[in-house]
Amino acid sequence: MHTIKYIRIIGALRNWMVSCWLLLAATMNAQVLNIEDPTTPLDSLAKNDFKWGIGLSGNLSRQSIVVYDYGIIAEAVYHRNDKHQVLLNGKYLNTGTSDGVLINSGYYYVRFTPHFHRRLATQFFLQQQIDAGRGLVMRNLAGANLRFDAYRGDNFCLQLSTGAMQEEERWNSSGSPDVTLGTVSRSMLKSNNVLRMTSNIGKHVELSFINFFQMPFSADRFSFRWAAQLNVSVKFNSWLSLQLNYQSMYDTNPVVNIPAYYYTSSTGVGFSNRDN
C-alpha cells in the first residue's frame, strides 16, 4: 500500500514539474524585438533605410519523457525616401513532449504607413494568426487606421490610432487541437483603437507600452477585446540587447469556450542592426 502511494506521489510530482517547465519554456520564447522607433529623426535615415532584428531559441530535455520547444521571432522596418514606412514582424512557437504537441502558434503582421513622419498619417495593415493549442485554426485581419502623434520628443512619444478592420476567424469547437467536434467561423467588422507610448530612459534602456482596444460595429457592440503589451529593451551594444516582455489579452466574447483572459511574460536576447 505504501509503495503504491509513493509511486502516485512521485508521478504527480513529475507531472507538476513537467508542466512548470513547459510554462517557463513557453514564456521564455515569447520575447518581442523593438526595431521600430517612432522617435527616429528623418536626417538619420538613408534613402532606402532597412532595419531588422531576429531571435532564435530552443530547449530539449529528456528524463522519463522528452520535452522540447523551439521558436523564432523577426521584425523588419523599411523606409523609402524618408517618406514611406513598411513594417513586418512575425513569430512562431512550437512546444511539446514525446506524447504530442502542446503549443503550435504564430503570426505575421504587415503595415504600410505613407508619409509616416507626418503628425497625422494613414496606416494599412494585414495579419494572419494560428494558435492550435487554443483551437484557433486561423484569424485573418485587414484594415486601416488614422494615426495621430499626440507628442513626439527626443526621448518620449505618444501615439493614438483609430480605424476599422475586417476580422475572419475559424476555431475548433473543442477549444483545443481536437477537430472531432467540427469548427465554427465568425466574420466581423470591428473598430480598431491603439494607444502607444515609447520612452528612452538614458542611453541604454527603452520602454514601449501598447494597448489595443477592438469592438464590433454590430448590435453586439458591448463586447470587446483588449490587448496590452509592455516591452523593455536594455542595450548592451549596437547589435545586442536584453528583451523583457509582458503580453495579455482579454476577450469578453470568444468564439468558443476558452478562458477570456490569458497572458505571457518573457525574457530573451535580441540581435539587430537598428543602431548601425
Buried (B, 14 or more C-beta within 10 A) or exposed (E): EEEEEEEEEEEEEEEEEBEEBBEEBBBBBBBBBBBBBBBBEEEEBEEEBEBBBBBEBEBEEEEEEEBBBBBBBBBBBBBBEBBBBBBBBBBBBBBBBEEEEBBBBBBBBBBBBEEBBEEEBBBBBBBBBBBBBBBBBBBBBBBBBEBBBEEBEEEBBBBBBBBBBEBBBBBBBBBBBEEEEEBBEBEBEBBBBBBBBBBBEEEEBBBBBBBBBBBBEEEEEEBBBBBBBBBBBEBEEEBEBBBBBBBBBBBEEBBBEBEEEEEBBBBBEBEBEBEE
